[in-house]
Amino acid sequence: MFTINRRRIIEFIIYAFFFLFIYTSATKLLDFDLFLRDLNRSPELAPFKGILSVIIPGAELIIAGLILFKNTRQIGFIGAIAIMALFTIYVAYVLTLPDIDRPCSCGGIIRSLTWQQHIIFNLVFLLLAIVGYLLNRKPSDTTNWMPINT
């Protein structure tokens, strides 16, 4: 019974990340000028807008692809953990700033979230990525913490 539930949970997480990253990367690429303007309006990101405008949607597309295939799924989950952690750190940083008009460069309906809603959204997806990574491990991937007697 645990195997069926585990598999379904993993499948849900896979599809959630696949659709999230395809959607967000597509909205950034389809309205690339808006994405660049949003990056440019953030003083911390503006100096890196050129490279970020390629890396962010590119990484989202790569992670979406990696997470679909069994052989690359763990790498995809690691990528999802990394990118969601970075996004969450950035949102947490924005929340520490004075209340100014700081654009969200996420794209689509996600950009309509408040920063407070955004950090909750990111934390949920970060948790999903961690759960997906842990549930997707093979039994041989677990570490034996018992000392080896020789």
Secondary structure, DSSP 8 states (H G I E B T S, - for coil): -HHHHHHHHHHHHHHHHHHHHHHHHHHHHHTHHHHHHHHHTSTTTGGGHHHHHHHHHHHHHHHHHHHHSGGGHHHHHHHHHHHHHHHHHHHHHHHHS-S------S-GGGGGS-HHHHHHHHHHHHHHHHHHHHHH--GGGS---S----
